[in-house]
Structures are given as structure tokens and as C-alpha cells.
């Protein structure tokens, strides 16, 4: 049996961005990293945007940002409700972002 590679699994590069220019630390958390707030640090670019680059198999993933220790769906927006199509309510009564990888 051949070992599975990223190519055989259909792994795709994914870039997730966060607009938080005044933040000191931004972490990406989601079901792709078991919601571990230490697993995926984001890097700040010259414009102040935070970016994380992931390799994910096709599917739908939920995620949030941890900005300077505070969990949020969108910087500067209340996390309790947001009626955007790329958001879903989680079991804690707050919102998660959703990304579909094809």
C-alpha cells in the first residue's frame, strides 16, 4: 500500500486573513487544529493585516481568531450574532466563521 501524500489526499493551500492592525498577537483557531489557541499563530504583514497559510483537505471548516487573548469571529464586531452567510452559530451561542475548501 502506497503511503498517502498531500497530493493524494487532495490537500489545498488556504490563506486566512484578519484585519487587526493594532493587535499584538493573533492566533487562528478552528476545527482543523482542535480549537487549540497555541497551534496556529498568524503573521502580520506590512499593511497590518494578519495572515495564516494552511494546507487543508477539501471540506468545510469552522474557525475564529484569538486577538490578544480574546476569542472573536470578526475584530470589532459583537460575537453573539452576525447574519453573514459565512458565519454559523456554535454550541456556546456565539458565531464561528466558515470556509469551504474545494
Buried (B, 14 or more C-beta within 10 A) or exposed (E): EEEEEEEEEEBBEBEBEBBBEEBEEBBBBBEBBEBEBEEBEBEBEEEEBBBBEBEBEEEEBBBBBBBEEEBBBBBEEEBEEBEEEEBEEBEEEBBBBBBEBE
